């Protein structure tokens, strides 16, 4: 007997074809649908930086999303969310005008939602996107967070950021009857420290800081024939009696019996955590600018840093007893570079600590 399988095979193939056509829909239907059901935005200060934090809450975690900047409109930041629907929230929201102007929620197609943030500056480099777990205590769901950052301040070459409104006391080491260390070619420490301190003062003042100096001429601070203690205390008093002093900085040149000694160092007394931070921020900038050996930061019992109530540091720019470094210390370009480095270190310190 001959059996005709053609009809049966046709029906099986037809069923398989229908199944494969239906498969994408079945798979899509099997995925949990995410719903946007929460929104919050607020301007905050974080690590010394101003930013606008946008929180988009969803009913389920692990939402798939893609972030891109609109090439045709560079101030638009786009966030695409797959398998996501818009819940009971406003679809057009006005934001802080300084960092971002507004944002919209739009369903481009079924279960494909796009969030658009209209920023005040071109978006590239001024945002970060990440997720945060649900916070029951704060009554916040799982969130996608968009941080809109402030554009970095463009500062002229002879100015630094982070010091506007700050009060700094500069102490050019030695002076008057005290020459300080003297180099093999006759360069005197008191002249170098005063030249660098004056340049630091000018940069800080141009950048919006208020600066007082223990001396701005070649003189003794306390007066001629003073004891070491009287002279050093007179310098500390400038910091104590200048209203609002936030940092005391003493500028010196190092010296040693061997002319081989070299490099840059910064000293502090650990009255608080901020003293070490100040020393580290200054040292990093000085080494980067001067290119000399990094002798690091060290605790020291120096009178002016120990007895200054505010964060204080003493920088040793280079060894005046080293032939090569003596020549650098007397060079105007090197002095300018080290002065700028000190100012940048101070700006970094104020930014790091929020003082």
Number of C-alpha atoms within 10 A of each C-alpha: 3 4 5 8 8 9 8 10 11 11 11 12 11 11 12 12 12 11 12 11 11 11 12 11 10 12 9 11 11 9 9 11 15 22 19 20 17 19 18 11 17 12 17 13 9 9 10 14 13 16 22 21 19 21 23 21 24 24 16 16 16 12 19 11 15 11 14 14 17 15 9 7 11 15 18 23 23 19 20 19 20 18 20 23 22 20 14 10 12 12 13 13 14 13 19 14 11 13 20 22 15 16 19 15 19 15 16 10 11 10 16 15 22 23 20 20 25 23 24 18 18 16 23 14 9 16 17 13 16 10 16 15 13 17 11 9 6 7 7 18 21 21 26 21 19 21 20 25 21 17 17 9 9 9 10 10 8 11 18 26 20 23 24 16 12 21 21 24 24 24 26 27 27 26 21 16 14 16 16 19 20 17 21 14 12 11 18 22 29 25 21 23 24 24 19 25 28 19 19 23 22 17 22 31 20 16 22 17 18 18 18 18 22 21 21 17 16 16 17 19 22 17 13 12 11 13 11 11 12 14 18 19 17 18 27 22 15 21 28 17 9 15 10 13 20 17 26 26 28 25 23 28 27 22 20 13 8 9 16 12 17 23 20 23 28 28 25 27 24 17 16 12 11 20 22 22 20 28 28 23 22 27 26 20 21 29 20 14 17 19 11 16 14 17 14 15 23 14 16 15 12 14 15 25 25 20 17 22 17 19 24 28 30 26 23 23 29 25 27 32 26 23 16 14 22 23 15 17 26 17 12 13 11 16 22 19 18 24 25 24 24 29 27 25 23 26 22 22 23 23 16 16 13 12 11
